[in-house]
Amino acid sequence: WLQLVLLKCVCLFWQTEAEFFTSIGQMTDLIYAEKDLVRSLKEYIRAEESKLSQIKSWAEKMDVLTSKSTSDPEGYLAHPVNAYKLVKRLNTDWLELENLVLQDTTNGFITNLTIQRQFFPTEEDETGAAKALMRLQDTYKLDPETLSRGNLPGTKYRSSLTVGDCFGMGRTAYNDGDYYHTVLWMEQALKQHDEGEDTTVSKVEILDYLSYAVFQFGDLHRATELTRRLISLDSTHERAGSNLRYFEKLLEKEKEEKLLNKTTTTTEPVVQGGAYERPLDYLPERDIYEALCRGEGVKMTPRRQKRLFCRYHDGNRNPHLLIAPFKEEDEWDSPHIVRYYDVMSDEEIEKIKQLAKPRLARATVRDPKTGVLTVASYRVSKSSWLEEDDDPVVAKVNSRMQQITGLTVKTAELLQVANYGMGGQYEPHFDFSRKDEPDAFKRLGTGNRVATFLNYMSDVEAGGATVFPDFGAAIWPKKGTAVFWYNLFRSGEGDYRTRHAACPVLVGCKWVSNKWFHERGNEFLRPCGRTEVD
């Protein structure tokens, strides 16, 4: 009853607000009122017919699209272009439709849309989705044409980007000061525009962004060429005219300096494969990390392969595993990383996901300077924490991890469940706390993270590997399996080789859960060795 009253109040509020946007024309002169009214009525009829035609076309297109997407939501969103376009539609396109329909609220559409819009993605979401596509583009070396045409491996639902979509991508990059991606996406928008694709974005708008972004790379000749093309389309463009004069002045100055031999350097930008060189960023092992994500540079030599084995694992004759031991496979020899098969059943996975979904929140990282948990661009996922009391399945999975590892879960952290969506990733990081952050786990009082047990709860069509840049390993998700490694040597010193990353998900929906075991309570289960690196 209370919800009904609130809904009516909200509806009434928005209907009142909607009236603010309704214009009935200005009647300032009674003498011409009737004649103006007839003229306005005819214009209204023409505009209304045009508007209804547009709305009908949009509704038919959305009906076809939503019929496809609702038949398999997760499969449909596995394609990152579909995910990006969904966010863009709900944040931008539906707002444009609202403005179109807003003139007539009699059918209640605006009221419904307004109520629903509080749950829509925001501008920040659309920006994040665009950056996710750029991240996939960089990590997996995809050119804009490939992404725009939706030619991705393992995709069930193919989708493409329009001129407007590509322009939106470029504008997002531009607003972020990212001229590298601005150039790539504005060039793609211009290419599709030149091919005759129907769009409301003008070439002048594209060339305006593109010419300035090219100038930022020091490519004066191309910036001048693009600006001249812009002016040929719009001779009254004020900014373009001043930019052209400035570029020509710089070119003349450069020419004079060369003639006078005052400079031996060149202002020509570095170009690779027809594109400008990608700028360096904050991550020192960026190239190694991304290569491993693509399956390149994996240092699995024949000699190392011979040291890897498969076996049945009974947890050092754990009574629970004697009859039904787990299949154990070596993924890497040093540091030792193993994979266990059939760790979680499909039913258990679905239950864990069901428990986690309502609690999912943006995953955080600990700021090494302040120790405060905060969101970061290098960790893009949502996570939740499950306690044993939440459901018997959680207790059962925890117990199973204890039996397999021989470590106690009494001092371990709660079961963390994470979902990596579009372009979801966690760049290279350590699971254990280093000497420069000694208080990272002080609140827990259980010492450092001695080991990591990572459950893969889904298959991933493309991308999403767990990689170790230090020694060149890449481990691919397999539903129902789990990988395990020690973060600390027996001495308690951190094993810095275990710096690892979760690669961006190119196609698919990645679910994982993990358990971090701590030092306290495991002193006798994993006793110290004789040396610092045992």
N, C-alpha and C positions, 0 to 999 in steps of 0.2 A: 504493500500500500504506500509506504514512504517513498519507495523507488518511483512509483507511478506519479506521485505528487511532484517529486524532484524533476522527473522527465518533463511533466507538463510545464513546470516553471522554466526549465531550460528552453523548451520549445517556444514558450511565450516570449521569453527574453530575446531569443534569436529572431523571432518573427518581427518583434519591435525594432530590432537593430536593422533587419533586412529592409524595412521601410525607409531607412535613412538613405539607402542606395537607389531608391526608386524615384525616377524623375518623370514628371508629367508635363514638362515644358513650361516655359515662362509666358504668362499671359499679362503683358503690361499695357497692351493697347486693346481696349474693348472693340474698337471699330474694326480691327483686323482679326479679332479673335476667332470668329467663325471660319473665315477663309484659311487662317493659319491652322485651325483645328483639322479641317479637311485635308490639307496638305500633310500635316503631321500624321494623320490617320493612315493615309496612303503609304507614307514612308515607313510607318510602324508595321503595316501589313507586309510590305516588301522585306523589311528587316526581320520580322518575326518568321516569315516563310524561310528566309535564308538561315536564320538561327535554328529553326526546327530541323531543317535539312542537315545542318552541321551536327546537331545533337543526335539525330537519327543515325547518321554515318558513324559517329563516335560510339554510340550504344551498340551498333552491330559489330563493330570492330572489337569492342571490349567483351561482348558476349562470346565471340569466337575465342578470344584470348583467354578469358577466365574459364571457359569450358575445358580448354586444354590444361591450364595451370592447376585447376582444382581437382583434376583427375589424378594427379600425382604431384602434390605441392613440393615435396622434398626433391624429387627427381627433376622437376621443372627448375627449381632454384639452384640445382647443382651446377647449371650453366651460369657462370659469373655475369655474362651479359644480360641474361634474364633477371638476375638479382639486381643489377645496376638499374635496368630499365624500370623494374617494379618500384624501386625507391624513387627514381626520377619522376615516374608517372604520378605517384601519390603525393609527392612534394610540389611538383610544378604543373604537370598537365591537368590534373583534376582541379587545381586552383584556377587555371585558365577557363575550364569548363564552368566552374562555379560563377565566375564573373560573367559568363555568357548567359547562364540560366537565371542569375540573380534578379533580373528585371521582372520575373514572374514567379512568385512564391506560392501560387495557389495549389500546386500539386504536392507541396511539402518536401520537395527534393532538397531545397536549401537547408531546411531545418534538420533533415536527416544527415546531410553532408557535414553540417556544422558540428553536430554531436559526434559524428564519427571522426572528424578531422583532428580531434584532440588526441587520437591514437595514431595519427599519421606520422610518417618520418618528417624530420625537420630539415632545415637547410644544412645543418651540421651533418645529418645522416647522408644527404645527397653528396656532400663534399667528401665524406668518408668513403662512400661507395665508388666515387670517381677515382679517388686515390688508391683504392683497392685494385681497380682495373689497371692502373699505372704500375702498381707493385707487381702484379702478375706479368705485365708487359716486360718489365725489367728483369725479373727473376728468371723467366722462362724464354727470354729473348724472342718475344712475339712482336712483329711489326704492327702498326695500327691497322693495316689492311686486314690482317688475320683476325684481330679482335673485332673489327668492325663488321666483317662478314660472318663472324661466329664460327670460324673453322677451328674448333678446339677438339682434342682427342677425347673419346669416351662420352660425348654429349648425346643425350637422348632427345633433347628439344633444342633445335638450332634457332638462333636469334641473331639479328643484325642491328647495327647502330645506324641511325639516320644522320643526315648532315647536322641537324639540330643537336643530336646526342654528341657527335664528335666536337661540335662547337662548344657544347657545355663542358666537355672534358677539358678542352683547351683553355676555356675561361677559368675553370677551377684551378688549373695549374698556374695560370697567369696571376690570379688573385693571391696565390700562395708564393709568388716570386719564383716559380719553377718554370723557367723559360725553355728548358730542354723539352719537357713534355708539352709545353704550349706550342712549340714549333711542330712537333710530331702530329698533334691532334688537329691543329689548324690546317696543316698541309693535307691531312686526310679529309677534313671537312671541305676544303677547296677542291680536292680531287673529285669527290662525289658530287659536289656542286657543278663542276665543269662537265661531268658525265650526264648532266641533265636531271638529276634527282629533284623531285618537287620538294620545296622547303620554304619556310617563311624567313629563314636567315639569309641575309643578303651577302653577296661577295664583298661588298664594301666593309661590312662588319668583320668578316674573316680576315681580309687583307689588313685591316687596321691593327688587329692583334698580332698577326703574323709578322708584319714588317717591323714592328717594335721589338718583338721577341728575337727576331733574327739580328737586329741591331745590337741587342744585348750580348750576342756572341761575337761582336766585332766584325760581322760580315757586312761591311758598308756597301759593297757593290750589289749584293742581293737585296739588302734593305732598301736601297735606292730604286732598284728595279721593281720591287713589289709596291713601293709607294707611288711610283709613276703609274702603275697599273690601277691602283686605287683611284688616283686623280682622274684617270681616263674614264672611270665609271661615275665619279662624283667630283666634278671640278670645283664645287663649292665647299668641299670638306676642308674646314679651316685648319685643323690639326695636321692633316696630311700635307698641306701646303707648307706650313712652317717646318715640319719634319724633313720634307724634301730639300728645302733650302739649307737646313742644318747638315744633312747628310752630304749634300754636294759640296758644302764648304769644307767638311772634314776630308772628303776625297781629294779636293784640290790641295789642301794642306799636306796631305799624305804624299801626293804627287810631287809637290815642291820639295819636300824633305828628301825624297828619294833622289831627285835631280841634284840636290846639293850634297848628297851622300852624308846627310846628318844622322841617318839611322840605318842600321844593318838588320834590324828586326822586321818582322812582317806582322801585320795585323790580321792576316788571314786566319780564320778559326780552324781548329782541328776537325776534320770531317772523316768519318768512318762509314763506309758503305752508303754514302749519300746522306748520312745524318750527322749532326754535330755530336762531338764526344760527350758522353754522359759525365756530369761533374762528380767528383769524389764526395763522399759523405763521411759521417762520423764513425762508421764501422770499418775497422782495419782489415778484417778478413772477408769483406763483402764479396769479392770475386770468387774466393774459395767456397764460401757458404752457398752462393747462388749456383755455382757450377755443380756442387753436390746435390742441390735440389733438383737439378736437371738430369742427375744420374751421371754427370761427367766428373772425372778426377777421382773416382772411388779407388782407393789404394788396396783393392782386394787382389793381391798377386797370387799366382799358382802356389808359391811357397807358403804363403799365409793360409791359403785355402786348405792345404794339407793338414794344417794344425787344428782345423775346425771339425767337430764331430756332432753326431746326433746320439741321443741316449734316452733311456727312461730314468726319470728322476723321482726318487721316493723320499726326498727330504731327509737324508741320512737315517733311513729306516723309520720314518715317522709312521706310527701305527695306522694313521688315516690314509697313507699313500702306499702301503705295502701291497694291497690288493689292486689298487687303481692308480699306478704312478702316472706322472705327467710326462708328456713328450717334450724333451729339452733339446734345443738346437743352438750351437755356438754361432753367434753373429759376428763376434770379433774376439781375437785372442788376448790382446793387451792394449788397453784395459779389457778385462773379460766382460763381455756383454752376451747375455743368453736370451733366447726367445722360448717361451712356453706355449704349447698349443692346447686348444680346448679349455682355456682357463675359465671362460664365462660362456654360458649357454645363451641362445637367442632370447629366451624368455627372461633370463636374468638381466640381460642388456636392456631390453625394452622396459623392464621394471625400474632399473636404475635411471634410465632416461626420463621415464614418467615422473619419478620423484624429483629429479633435478630441474626439469623444465620450468616449473613455476618459480624457482628460486634463482634462475640464471641472472647474473649481473656482470657488468663489464669487469673482466679480469684485471687485477692490479699487480703492481710490482713495488718492491720496497726501495724507496729513495735511499741510496747509500750514504748521503750526507745527513739527512734528517731522520732516517729510519721509519718515516711515515709511508703508509701504503698509498699509492697513487696510480692513476691510469697512465699509460704511455703508448706512443705510436708504434713502438717496436713489439708490443704485445697486443694483438688484435683477436680477442676471443671473449666468450662469456663463460663464467664458471659458477659453480655452487658447491657447497660442502654438505656431505651427508653423514649423519650420526647413526650408530648401530640401532638406536631406539626408533629410528624413522621407519624401518621395515626389516623383517627377518632376512631379506635378501642381502642387505648391506652387511649385517653381521656375518652372514655366510661367506660373502666375498672376502671380507676382512680376514676371517678365519682361514680361508683357503690361501691367501697371500702369506699368512704367518706360517702355515704348514710347508709351503713351497720354499720360502726363504730361510726358515729356521730362525727368524728374528721375531721379536715380540711386537705386537700391535698396541700393547698397553701404553707405550710412550710415543707411538706414531701419531702423525697428524690425521685429521679426519679424511675420509675418502673425498677427494676432489674430483668433480666431474666437469669437463670442459667441452664446449662446442665451438669449433672453428667454422665460421661461416664464410662469406665471400672474401677471398684473399686472406683468410685468417692465418695468423702466423705468431711465432714467438722467436724473435731473433736470438743469435748466440748468447747464452747466459750460463751461469753456474747454478746448480740447485743448492749447493752448500754455501755457508757464509765464509767470506775470506777474512784474513787477519785485520783488514782495514774496516771491517764492520762486525766487530766481536759481539755486539749486543743484538744482532738480528733476531735470534731466537731466545733471548734472555727471558722474555715474558713466559715462554713455554716451560722453561726450567728443565729441558730434556736434552740439552747439548745440541750439537750440530746434526745436520741431515747426513746420516751415514750411508743411506742407499735409496734408490728410486725404483719403484715398481710401477710400470706404465702399461695399462690395459688399452688395447685398441678395440673400440666398440662399434666400428664401422669400417667398411672398405672405402677406399677413395679412388675414384676413377683416374685422376691425374693430380700429381703434386702431393703435398702433405707429408713428405718423408720426415723422419727424425734423423738429423745429420750431426756429425761430430767433426767440425772443421780441422781440429788439431791433428787428427790422424787419418782423416779422409774416409770416414764410414758413412754409409747411408742405409737406413733401415725403413722399409716401406710398411705402411699399415696393412694388417690382415685381421679382419673381424674375428674376435674370439681369442686372439693370441695376446701375449704380454711380453714385454722385454724388461730385463732387470740388470742393474749395474750398481756397483759401489761408488759413492762419491768421495769417500775418504779411504786412505790407506789404513792398515790396522793400527798404525801409530796415532791415528786421529788427525794427521796432516791431510789437507785437501789434495785430491788428485786433479790437477788443473787440466789434464787431458780430457776430462769429462765435460768440458764446455760444449754445449750442444744447442740445437735449435729445432723448432718445428717449422718446416717450410710452408710457404703460402699454399693454400688449397686452390689448385687451378680449376678442377672440375670435381664436384662432389660435395658431400657434407661430412665433415670429420668429427667423430665423437671419441673422446678418450676419458679414462678415469685413472687416477694415480694415487699411490700411497707413498708418503715420505717417512721412512723409518729414521729414528733418532738414536743417538749414542746411548743415552741412559737406558738401563734395562737390558742392554745387549753386550755388556762388558764381558760376560762369561760365555755368551752365545757366539761372539766373534772376538776372541781375546787378542791382545796386542801381539805384534810380531817382534822379531829380534832387531829389525832395522826400521828406519823411518819410512821406507817405501815398500815394506812387505805387504 
